[in-house]
Amino acid sequence: MKPQIFEPVIGLEIHAQLLTKTKLFCSCSTHYGSSPNSLTCPVCLGLPGALPVFNREAMVMAVKLALAIKAKIHRCSVFSRKNYFYPDLPKGYQITQYHFPVATEGYLTIDRDGAHKTISIARINLEEDAGKSIHDGMADSAQKTYLDFNRSGIPLLEIVGNPDINSPSEAVNFLQLFRTILQYLEICDGNMEEGNLRCDANLSLRKKGSQELGVKAEIKNLNSFRFLQKALEYEVKRQTELIEAGNPVLQETRLWDSKQNKTFPMRSKEEAHDYRYFPEPDLPPLVISDELIEKIKSSLPELPQEKIERFVGEYKIPLYDAKILASSKKLADYFEQTARASQNPKQASNWIMREVLQYLKEENIEITEFPLPPKYIAELIRSVEENDITLREAKEIIFPEMLKKASQGVTAISDTQKLSFHVLSPKIVISSIIKEKGLGRIFDEGKIKEIILQIIEKNPEPFKQYSEGKSRVLGFFVGQVMKETRGSADPQLINRLLKEILGSYKK
């Protein structure tokens, strides 16, 4: 294989839409999915004479993120006008922060092949979003572009990372962790399909061992982890081939085409001075007091890495499980509620990691849409521990049946009576399924003895071996009884009865 001469140098710019109820400089709603241009006013449309009024809630959210990534918070920041023309920018400029942002010098630590790597973050800016140009989906899209200004003025955080990333997989890892933190802080829902979290990637190549950077290309508006991975892999390949062929790499903005699996040029890259930044004359400087910072700091939730460490220490579950369970705050909450209700954290982790996550994957839903609250999984765990049912019955029969009944909303508790699924306690629901399916542990000694005698009669050779002192053959008979009873017989009872019966035959 040809040795790799170049290594990628990647920096990400992340745009996170904040979960405020109103826009950044006006009282228009930020609700997603409303009819086009129904959530607008003179301020977000940039009409003459309209003055912006800053949304304080957005500033609180910005400080939350700055504290979470250990950034330096600036007590005074300034809004600027970023001037450029584009049809979906009604004012002809965007209100953002440039020279004096809310925060600088943060960092995140990601896992890389079992080790840790720190990715530094240059700055966090507050800014307003532009509108949306609609190029497809209309009858005359070939001739016209439609504009929807509902998104115009929605508050964003622009997070500018330093070029500390050296592979597409590291970039994905970084963005996934960042998304999780935003969700834990409850300042952005992280919905990439709706554009609430978007990413631009700057990539250049340099020779391994060199500090000199090559010419960079910017890939705009990557709205999924898979697209980020594929776009960066393609761009590494494209730039490598250009350099090896002796052709220049142009500084330009490119777009990812998910159908062709390639990037293509959008425009030559503008430099910062092309935007003619100057302070926004209609907004005063943004002042953040020490008292406010301390108040926000005291309200911060437990963050993902802290939760992972606590899960491993408090619940004694494997690190791998803890990372998966803490990857979503809602999933972490579901696990903790199940662990506490069942008083068996390890089994709670096992059930969620396997059965629950498999169901979520098959149905393509989030844990918030999972039909069974934690108390139902906890009761299944207890039922197995108390020998009411076998683990196989719980997983293969009762769990699917509970999901079915939850979706139907009804549970039969007798031949003639049905009640709402969620009105009944989990114990009653499970008991009704056990009765309905004829399940449960077999403790009837007479029935088990009868099965044992039949198995001995069918297996004379193993019985002969046991009679000759080969006690390990006992395991074979236990397995046969469990198979015959479909795992429903009590294992301790099987062992005792087998020893008694085999011993009496032996004599």
C-alpha positions as CSV (number, residue, x, y, z in Angstrom):
1,M,0.0,0.0,0.0
2,K,1.2,3.5,-0.9
3,P,2.4,5.4,2.3
4,Q,0.3,8.4,3.2
5,I,2.3,11.6,2.6
6,F,-0.3,14.2,3.5
7,E,-2.5,14.6,6.6
8,P,-5.7,16.7,6.7
9,V,-6.0,19.7,8.9
10,I,-9.7,20.4,9.7
11,G,-11.5,23.1,11.5
12,L,-15.3,23.1,12.0
13,E,-17.7,26.1,12.2
14,I,-20.9,25.0,13.9
15,H,-24.2,27.0,13.8
16,A,-26.6,26.0,16.6
17,Q,-30.1,27.4,16.6
18,L,-31.0,28.4,20.1
19,L,-34.2,27.2,21.8
20,T,-35.6,30.6,22.5
21,K,-39.3,31.3,22.1
22,T,-38.7,34.4,20.1
23,K,-36.2,35.7,17.6
24,L,-32.9,37.4,18.5
25,F,-34.0,41.0,17.9
26,C,-37.8,40.9,17.7
27,S,-40.8,39.2,19.3
28,C,-41.6,36.9,16.3
29,S,-42.0,33.2,17.2
30,T,-39.2,30.7,16.3
31,H,-41.7,27.9,15.8
32,Y,-40.7,25.5,13.0
33,G,-43.0,24.4,10.3
34,S,-45.3,27.4,10.1
35,S,-46.6,28.6,6.7
36,P,-44.0,30.6,4.7
37,N,-43.5,34.2,5.8
38,S,-46.1,34.0,8.5
39,L,-43.5,34.6,11.4
40,T,-42.1,38.0,10.3
41,C,-42.3,41.7,11.3
42,P,-40.7,44.9,10.2
43,V,-37.6,44.2,12.4
44,C,-36.7,40.7,11.0
45,L,-37.6,41.9,7.5
46,G,-35.3,44.9,7.8
47,L,-37.9,47.5,6.9
48,P,-36.9,51.1,7.3
49,G,-37.3,52.6,10.7
50,A,-37.5,49.3,12.5
51,L,-35.1,49.0,15.5
52,P,-33.8,45.7,17.0
53,V,-34.2,44.8,20.7
54,F,-31.9,42.2,22.1
55,N,-33.3,38.9,23.4
56,R,-31.7,38.4,26.8
57,E,-32.5,34.6,26.9
58,A,-30.1,34.1,24.0
59,M,-27.3,35.7,26.0
60,V,-27.9,33.3,28.9
61,M,-27.7,30.3,26.6
62,A,-24.5,31.6,25.1
63,V,-23.0,31.9,28.6
64,K,-24.1,28.3,29.5
65,L,-22.2,26.9,26.5
66,A,-19.1,29.0,27.3
67,L,-19.0,27.7,30.8
68,A,-19.6,24.1,29.6
69,I,-16.6,24.3,27.3
70,K,-14.5,26.3,29.8
71,A,-14.2,29.3,27.5
72,K,-13.2,32.8,28.5
73,I,-16.4,34.9,28.8
74,H,-16.1,38.5,27.8
75,R,-17.9,40.9,30.2
76,C,-18.5,43.3,27.2
77,S,-19.2,42.1,23.7
78,V,-20.3,44.1,20.6
79,F,-22.6,43.3,17.7
80,S,-21.5,44.1,14.2
81,R,-23.0,44.3,10.8
82,K,-21.7,41.7,8.3
83,N,-22.4,43.2,4.9
84,Y,-23.2,41.0,1.9
85,F,-25.9,40.6,-0.7
86,Y,-28.0,37.5,-1.0
87,P,-31.7,37.2,-1.8
88,D,-32.6,35.6,1.6
89,L,-30.9,38.4,3.6
90,P,-33.6,41.1,3.7
91,K,-31.5,43.8,5.3
92,G,-28.5,43.4,3.1
93,Y,-26.4,42.6,6.2
94,Q,-26.4,40.2,9.1
95,I,-26.2,41.2,12.7
96,T,-23.4,39.1,14.3
97,Q,-20.3,39.4,16.5
98,Y,-16.8,39.7,15.1
99,H,-14.2,41.7,16.8
100,F,-15.7,41.4,20.3
101,P,-17.5,38.0,20.7
102,V,-19.3,36.6,23.8
103,A,-16.5,34.1,24.5
104,T,-13.1,32.8,23.3
105,E,-10.6,30.1,24.1
106,G,-12.7,27.1,24.9
107,Y,-12.0,23.4,24.3
108,L,-13.5,19.9,24.2
109,T,-11.8,16.6,24.8
110,I,-12.7,13.7,22.6
111,D,-11.8,10.0,22.7
112,R,-9.5,8.9,20.0
113,D,-8.5,5.2,19.8
114,G,-8.7,4.9,23.6
115,A,-6.8,8.1,24.2
116,H,-7.9,11.7,24.7
117,K,-7.4,14.6,22.3
118,T,-8.2,18.2,23.1
119,I,-9.9,20.3,20.3
120,S,-9.7,24.0,21.0
121,I,-12.5,26.4,20.2
122,A,-11.5,29.9,19.1
123,R,-14.8,31.8,19.7
124,I,-18.5,31.8,20.3
125,N,-20.5,34.4,18.5
126,L,-24.2,35.4,18.8
127,E,-25.8,36.1,15.5
128,E,-29.1,36.1,13.6
129,D,-30.0,33.6,11.0
130,A,-30.8,34.5,7.4
131,G,-34.0,33.5,5.6
132,K,-34.4,30.4,3.3
133,S,-34.1,30.3,-0.5
134,I,-36.3,27.5,-1.9
135,H,-34.9,26.3,-5.2
136,D,-36.8,23.0,-5.6
137,G,-40.4,21.7,-5.1
138,M,-42.3,24.5,-6.9
139,A,-43.9,24.1,-10.3
140,D,-41.7,26.9,-11.8
141,S,-38.5,26.1,-9.8
142,A,-36.5,26.1,-13.0
143,Q,-37.3,29.8,-13.5
144,K,-37.8,31.2,-10.0
145,T,-36.4,31.0,-6.5
146,Y,-38.9,31.4,-3.7
147,L,-38.0,33.1,-0.3
148,D,-39.2,32.2,3.1
149,F,-38.2,34.7,5.8
150,N,-39.6,32.8,8.8
151,R,-36.0,31.8,9.8
152,S,-34.7,35.4,9.3
153,G,-33.7,36.7,12.7
154,I,-33.7,33.4,14.6
155,P,-30.9,33.3,17.2
156,L,-27.8,31.3,16.4
157,L,-24.6,30.5,18.2
158,E,-21.7,30.4,15.8
159,I,-18.9,28.2,17.3
160,V,-15.6,28.5,15.5
161,G,-13.2,25.6,16.1
162,N,-9.4,25.8,15.6
163,P,-7.8,23.5,13.0
164,D,-6.9,20.8,15.5
165,I,-8.7,18.0,13.9
166,N,-6.7,15.5,11.7
167,S,-9.2,13.0,10.3
168,P,-12.8,12.8,9.2
169,S,-13.6,10.4,12.1
170,E,-12.3,12.9,14.6
171,A,-14.4,15.7,13.1
172,V,-17.5,13.5,13.5
173,N,-16.6,12.6,17.0
174,F,-16.1,16.2,17.9
175,L,-19.5,17.3,16.4
176,Q,-21.3,14.4,18.1
177,L,-19.9,15.4,21.5
178,F,-20.8,19.1,20.8
179,R,-24.3,18.2,19.9
180,T,-24.7,16.1,23.0
181,I,-23.5,19.0,25.2
182,L,-25.9,21.4,23.5
183,Q,-28.8,19.0,24.2
184,Y,-27.7,18.5,27.8
185,L,-27.7,22.3,28.3
186,E,-31.1,22.4,26.7
187,I,-30.1,25.3,24.5
188,C,-30.4,23.6,21.1
189,D,-32.3,20.4,20.1
190,G,-29.5,19.3,17.8
191,N,-32.0,18.5,15.0
192,M,-29.8,18.4,11.9
193,E,-32.5,17.4,9.5
194,E,-34.5,20.7,10.2
195,G,-31.3,22.7,10.0
196,N,-31.2,23.5,13.8
197,L,-27.6,22.3,13.9
198,R,-25.4,22.9,10.8
199,C,-21.7,22.6,10.2
200,D,-19.2,24.1,7.8
201,A,-15.8,22.3,7.5
202,N,-12.5,23.9,6.5
203,L,-10.0,21.4,5.2
204,S,-6.5,21.7,3.9
205,L,-3.6,19.2,3.5
206,R,0.0,19.4,4.8
207,K,2.9,17.1,4.5
208,K,3.3,14.8,7.5
209,G,5.6,16.4,10.0
210,S,5.3,19.8,8.5
211,Q,3.6,22.8,10.2
212,E,2.9,24.6,6.9
213,L,-0.7,24.5,6.0
214,G,-1.9,24.0,2.4
215,V,-4.7,26.0,0.7
216,K,-8.1,25.3,2.4
217,A,-11.5,24.6,1.0
218,E,-14.7,25.3,2.9
219,I,-17.5,22.8,2.7
220,K,-20.8,24.5,3.6
221,N,-24.0,23.4,5.3
222,L,-23.3,19.8,6.2
223,N,-26.4,18.6,8.1
224,S,-25.6,15.1,9.1
225,F,-22.7,13.2,10.7
226,R,-22.6,10.8,7.7
227,F,-22.4,13.7,5.2
228,L,-19.6,15.3,7.2
229,Q,-17.6,12.1,7.2
230,K,-18.2,11.4,3.5
231,A,-17.6,15.0,2.4
232,L,-14.3,15.2,4.3
233,E,-13.1,11.8,3.0
234,Y,-13.9,13.0,-0.6
235,E,-12.1,16.3,-0.1
236,V,-9.0,14.6,1.3
237,K,-8.9,12.4,-1.8
238,R,-9.6,15.3,-4.2
239,Q,-6.9,17.6,-2.8
240,T,-4.4,14.7,-2.6
241,E,-4.9,13.9,-6.3
242,L,-4.6,17.6,-7.3
243,I,-1.3,18.0,-5.4
244,E,0.2,14.8,-6.6
245,A,-0.7,15.8,-10.2
246,G,1.1,19.1,-9.7
247,N,-2.2,21.1,-9.9
248,P,-3.1,24.0,-7.5
249,V,-5.7,23.6,-4.8
250,L,-8.0,26.7,-5.0
251,Q,-9.3,28.5,-2.0
252,E,-13.0,28.2,-2.5
253,T,-16.4,27.4,-0.9
254,R,-17.8,24.0,-2.0
255,L,-21.1,22.2,-1.5
256,W,-21.6,18.5,-0.8
257,D,-23.8,16.6,-3.3
258,S,-25.1,13.5,-1.4
259,K,-26.5,12.0,-4.6
260,Q,-23.1,12.0,-6.4
261,N,-21.1,11.6,-3.2
262,K,-18.8,14.5,-4.1
263,T,-18.2,18.2,-3.4
264,F,-18.5,20.8,-6.1
265,P,-17.5,24.5,-6.3
266,M,-20.0,27.1,-5.1
267,R,-17.9,30.3,-5.2
268,S,-14.4,31.6,-4.6
269,K,-13.7,32.1,-0.9
270,E,-14.3,35.6,0.4
271,E,-11.8,37.0,2.9
272,A,-13.2,38.5,6.2
273,H,-12.6,42.1,5.1
274,D,-14.9,41.6,2.1
275,Y,-17.8,41.8,4.6
276,R,-17.0,45.3,5.7
277,Y,-17.7,44.6,9.4
278,F,-18.5,47.7,11.5
279,P,-20.3,48.0,14.9
280,E,-24.1,47.8,14.8
281,P,-25.3,51.4,15.5
282,D,-28.7,50.4,16.8
283,L,-27.6,48.0,19.5
284,P,-25.6,48.9,22.7
285,P,-22.7,46.7,23.8
286,L,-23.7,43.5,25.5
287,V,-22.7,43.6,29.1
288,I,-22.5,40.3,31.2
289,S,-22.1,40.7,34.9
290,D,-20.1,38.5,37.3
291,E,-23.3,37.9,39.3
292,L,-25.1,36.5,36.2
293,I,-22.2,34.3,35.3
294,E,-22.2,32.8,38.8
295,K,-25.9,32.3,38.8
296,I,-25.8,30.5,35.4
297,K,-22.8,28.4,36.6
298,S,-24.8,27.1,39.6
299,S,-27.6,26.0,37.3
300,L,-25.5,24.0,34.9
301,P,-26.6,20.3,34.6
302,E,-24.3,17.3,34.9
303,L,-22.5,17.2,31.6
304,P,-21.9,14.0,29.5
305,Q,-18.3,13.2,30.7
306,E,-19.3,13.7,34.3
307,K,-22.3,11.5,33.9
308,I,-20.2,8.7,32.3
309,E,-17.8,8.7,35.2
310,R,-20.6,8.6,37.7
311,F,-22.4,5.8,35.9
312,V,-19.2,3.7,36.0
313,G,-18.6,4.5,39.7
314,E,-22.1,4.5,41.1
315,Y,-23.8,1.8,39.0
316,K,-20.7,-0.4,38.3
317,I,-21.5,-0.7,34.6
318,P,-18.9,-1.0,31.9
319,L,-17.4,2.2,30.4
320,Y,-18.7,1.3,27.0
321,D,-22.2,1.0,28.3
322,A,-21.9,4.2,30.2
323,K,-20.8,6.1,27.1
324,I,-23.7,4.8,25.0
325,L,-26.2,5.5,27.8
326,A,-24.9,9.1,28.4
327,S,-24.8,9.9,24.7
328,S,-28.3,11.4,25.1
329,K,-29.6,13.1,28.2
330,K,-33.1,11.5,27.7
331,L,-31.5,8.1,27.3
332,A,-29.4,8.6,30.4
333,D,-32.5,9.7,32.4
334,Y,-34.4,6.6,31.1
335,F,-31.5,4.3,32.3
336,E,-31.3,5.9,35.7
337,Q,-35.0,5.7,36.3
338,T,-34.9,2.0,35.3
339,A,-31.9,1.3,37.4
340,R,-33.4,2.8,40.5
341,A,-36.8,1.2,40.1
342,S,-35.4,-2.3,39.5
343,Q,-32.5,-1.8,42.0
344,N,-30.4,-3.7,39.5
345,P,-28.3,-1.2,37.4
346,K,-26.4,-3.9,35.5
347,Q,-29.6,-5.6,34.2
348,A,-31.1,-2.2,33.5
349,S,-28.1,-1.4,31.4
350,N,-28.3,-4.8,29.6
351,W,-32.0,-4.4,28.7
352,I,-31.6,-0.9,27.4
353,M,-28.4,-1.5,25.5
354,R,-29.9,-4.5,23.7
355,E,-33.7,-4.8,23.6
356,V,-34.6,-1.1,24.0
357,L,-31.9,0.3,21.6
358,Q,-32.6,-2.4,19.1
359,Y,-36.3,-1.4,19.1
360,L,-35.4,2.3,18.7
361,K,-33.2,1.4,15.7
362,E,-35.8,-0.8,14.0
363,E,-38.5,1.8,14.5
364,N,-36.2,4.8,13.8
365,I,-37.4,6.7,16.8
366,E,-35.9,8.4,19.9
367,I,-36.1,7.2,23.5
368,T,-38.8,9.9,24.1
369,E,-41.0,8.0,21.7
370,F,-40.4,4.6,23.3
371,P,-43.9,3.3,24.4
372,L,-42.8,1.6,27.6
373,P,-41.9,3.9,30.6
374,P,-38.9,2.8,32.7
375,K,-41.1,1.1,35.4
376,Y,-42.1,-1.6,32.8
377,I,-38.5,-2.6,32.1
378,A,-37.8,-2.5,35.9
379,E,-40.8,-4.8,36.6
380,L,-39.6,-7.3,33.9
381,I,-36.2,-7.4,35.6
382,R,-37.8,-8.0,39.0
383,S,-40.0,-10.8,37.5
384,V,-37.0,-12.6,36.2
385,E,-35.1,-12.2,39.5
386,E,-38.1,-13.5,41.5
387,N,-38.3,-16.6,39.2
388,D,-41.8,-15.7,38.0
389,I,-40.6,-16.0,34.4
390,T,-37.4,-17.0,32.7
391,L,-35.1,-14.5,31.0
392,R,-35.9,-16.0,27.6
393,E,-39.6,-15.6,28.2
394,A,-39.1,-12.0,29.3
395,K,-37.1,-11.1,26.2
396,E,-38.7,-13.2,23.5
397,I,-42.4,-13.2,24.6
398,I,-43.3,-10.7,27.3
399,F,-41.3,-7.7,26.1
400,P,-42.6,-7.8,22.5
401,E,-46.2,-8.4,23.8
402,M,-45.9,-5.4,26.1
403,L,-44.8,-3.3,23.2
404,K,-47.8,-4.5,21.2
405,K,-50.2,-3.8,24.0
406,A,-48.7,-0.4,24.6
407,S,-49.2,0.5,20.9
408,Q,-52.8,-0.8,21.0
409,G,-53.4,0.9,24.4
410,V,-55.3,-2.0,25.8
411,T,-54.5,-5.0,28.0
412,A,-56.8,-8.0,28.6
413,I,-56.9,-8.9,32.3
414,S,-59.5,-11.6,32.0
415,D,-61.5,-13.4,29.2
416,T,-64.1,-10.7,29.4
417,Q,-62.4,-7.5,30.7
418,K,-60.0,-5.2,28.9
419,L,-58.5,-2.0,30.4
420,S,-56.2,0.8,29.2
421,F,-52.6,-0.4,29.1
422,H,-51.2,2.7,31.0
423,V,-53.9,2.6,33.7
424,L,-52.7,-0.8,34.9
425,S,-49.5,-1.3,37.0
426,P,-46.6,-3.0,35.2
427,K,-47.0,-6.0,37.5
428,I,-50.6,-6.6,36.5
429,V,-49.7,-6.2,32.8
430,I,-47.0,-8.8,33.1
431,S,-49.2,-11.1,35.1
432,S,-51.9,-10.9,32.5
433,I,-49.4,-11.7,29.7
434,I,-48.1,-14.7,31.7
435,K,-51.6,-16.0,32.1
436,E,-52.5,-15.3,28.5
437,K,-49.5,-17.1,27.1
438,G,-49.3,-19.9,29.6
439,L,-45.9,-18.9,30.8
440,G,-44.1,-18.8,34.2
441,R,-41.7,-21.1,36.1
442,I,-42.7,-24.7,36.6
443,F,-42.4,-25.7,40.2
444,D,-44.6,-28.9,40.0
445,E,-42.3,-31.7,41.2
446,G,-44.5,-34.4,39.8
447,K,-44.5,-32.9,36.3
448,I,-40.7,-32.4,36.3
449,K,-40.1,-35.9,37.6
450,E,-42.2,-37.3,34.7
451,I,-40.1,-35.3,32.2
452,I,-36.8,-36.5,33.8
453,L,-37.9,-40.2,33.6
454,Q,-38.8,-39.8,29.9
455,I,-35.4,-38.2,29.2
456,I,-33.5,-40.9,31.0
457,E,-35.4,-43.5,29.0
458,K,-34.5,-41.8,25.7
459,N,-30.8,-41.4,26.6
460,P,-29.5,-44.7,27.9
461,E,-25.8,-44.0,27.0
462,P,-25.5,-40.8,29.1
463,F,-27.3,-42.5,31.9
464,K,-24.8,-45.4,31.7
465,Q,-21.9,-42.9,31.9
466,Y,-23.4,-41.2,34.9
467,S,-23.8,-44.6,36.6
468,E,-20.1,-45.3,36.0
469,G,-19.2,-42.1,37.9
470,K,-19.0,-39.5,35.2
471,S,-20.9,-36.8,37.1
472,R,-20.3,-34.2,34.4
473,V,-23.1,-35.9,32.4
474,L,-25.5,-34.3,34.9
475,G,-25.2,-31.1,32.9
476,F,-26.5,-32.9,29.8
477,F,-29.6,-34.0,31.6
478,V,-30.2,-30.5,33.1
479,G,-30.0,-29.1,29.5
480,Q,-32.4,-31.7,28.2
481,V,-35.0,-30.9,30.9
482,M,-34.6,-27.1,30.3
483,K,-35.1,-27.8,26.6
484,E,-38.2,-29.9,27.1
485,T,-39.7,-27.3,29.4
486,R,-38.6,-24.4,27.2
487,G,-36.6,-23.0,30.0
488,S,-39.6,-22.7,32.3
489,A,-38.6,-25.2,34.9
490,D,-36.8,-24.0,38.0
491,P,-33.1,-24.9,37.6
492,Q,-32.5,-25.6,41.3
493,L,-35.5,-27.9,41.4
494,I,-34.2,-29.7,38.3
495,N,-30.8,-30.3,39.8
496,R,-32.2,-31.6,43.0
497,L,-34.7,-34.0,41.4
498,L,-32.2,-35.2,38.8
499,K,-29.7,-36.1,41.5
500,E,-32.4,-37.9,43.5
501,I,-33.7,-39.9,40.5
502,L,-30.3,-40.7,38.9
503,G,-29.0,-41.7,42.3
504,S,-31.9,-44.1,43.0
505,Y,-31.4,-45.6,39.5
506,K,-27.7,-46.0,40.1
507,K,-28.4,-47.9,43.3
